[in-house]
Amino acid sequence: MSDKVEVRGADDSHVEVQARHLLDVTFKYTWKIENYFKIVEQGLSIDSPTFHVNVNGMKTEWSMALRFWTNEDGRNLTNPVVVCLNLVSSSPGIDTGESENVQVFIHTSIHTCKV
């Protein structure tokens, strides 16, 4: 029997991943940020649309955010940045009568894309 994982983005697209063990599950969420340098210059924060992950009935909603360090004049720096992964909401899966323990490991990468 395989475990099921479903990932759904803000545009309601989704991917369901099946793995023999949940430890084997990996998914990729790509967040393209338009006008990144202009946003930084304006001193704004950046928040992603939410995305949904469903693991064996345990439904979670996530978002990502970029927060910027500032220089001595209070202006945002383009480097370094703080990448935040936010758990927005969660609902329990199948009630087994036992407490649920969840571990999240995140790997991030940031790329400059020329389109």
C-alpha positions in Angstrom: 0.0 0.0 0.0 1.3 3.5 -0.9 0.9 6.7 1.0 -0.7 9.6 -0.9 0.4 13.2 -1.0 -1.4 15.9 -2.9 0.0 19.4 -3.6 -2.3 22.2 -4.9 -1.3 25.7 -5.8 -3.4 28.9 -5.7 -4.5 28.4 -9.3 -6.1 25.1 -8.1 -3.6 23.0 -10.0 -2.5 20.0 -8.1 -0.2 17.0 -8.1 -0.7 13.8 -6.2 2.4 11.9 -5.3 2.3 8.3 -4.1 5.2 6.8 -2.2 5.8 3.6 -0.3 6.8 5.6 2.8 6.2 9.3 3.6 9.9 9.7 4.2 10.3 9.2 0.5 8.0 12.1 -0.4 9.4 15.2 -2.1 7.5 17.9 -3.9 8.6 21.1 -5.6 6.8 24.4 -5.4 8.0 27.1 -7.8 7.2 30.7 -7.0 8.0 33.2 -9.7 8.4 36.8 -8.5 7.8 39.4 -11.1 9.7 42.7 -10.8 11.8 41.5 -7.9 14.3 44.4 -7.9 11.6 47.0 -8.2 9.8 45.6 -5.2 13.0 45.6 -3.2 13.6 49.3 -4.1 10.1 50.2 -3.0 10.7 48.7 0.4 7.9 46.1 0.1 7.7 42.6 1.5 6.8 39.7 -0.8 4.3 37.0 0.0 3.5 34.0 -2.2 0.0 32.7 -3.0 -0.9 29.9 -0.6 -0.5 26.3 -1.7 -2.1 23.2 -0.2 -0.5 19.9 0.7 -2.7 16.8 1.5 -0.8 13.9 3.1 -3.1 10.9 3.8 -6.0 13.2 4.7 -3.9 15.6 6.8 -4.6 18.9 4.9 -2.2 21.8 5.3 -2.1 25.2 3.7 1.3 27.0 3.3 2.7 30.2 2.0 6.2 31.6 1.5 7.5 35.1 2.1 10.6 37.1 1.5 11.8 39.6 4.1 14.7 41.9 3.6 17.6 43.1 5.6 18.0 46.8 5.5 21.0 49.1 5.3 21.8 51.9 7.7 19.4 54.2 5.8 16.5 51.7 6.2 16.6 50.7 2.5 16.0 47.0 1.6 19.0 45.0 0.5 18.7 42.5 -2.3 21.2 40.2 -0.6 20.9 38.6 1.9 17.2 37.9 2.2 15.1 35.9 4.7 13.0 33.1 3.2 10.0 32.2 5.3 7.9 29.0 5.1 4.6 29.7 6.9 2.1 27.1 8.0 -1.2 28.9 7.4 -3.6 26.2 8.5 -3.9 22.5 9.1 -6.6 19.9 9.7 -6.1 16.5 11.1 -6.1 13.4 8.9 -7.6 10.1 10.0 -8.1 10.1 13.8 -5.9 7.3 15.1 -6.3 8.4 18.7 -2.6 9.2 18.8 -1.0 12.6 18.7 0.4 13.6 15.3 4.1 14.6 15.0 5.2 16.3 11.9 8.7 17.2 10.7 9.3 19.5 7.8 12.6 19.7 6.0 12.9 22.5 3.5 15.5 23.0 0.7 15.3 26.4 -1.1 17.1 27.9 -4.0 16.7 31.3 -5.6 17.5 31.9 -9.2 17.6 35.0 -11.4 15.6 34.2 -14.4 15.9 36.1 -17.7 12.7 35.4 -19.8 
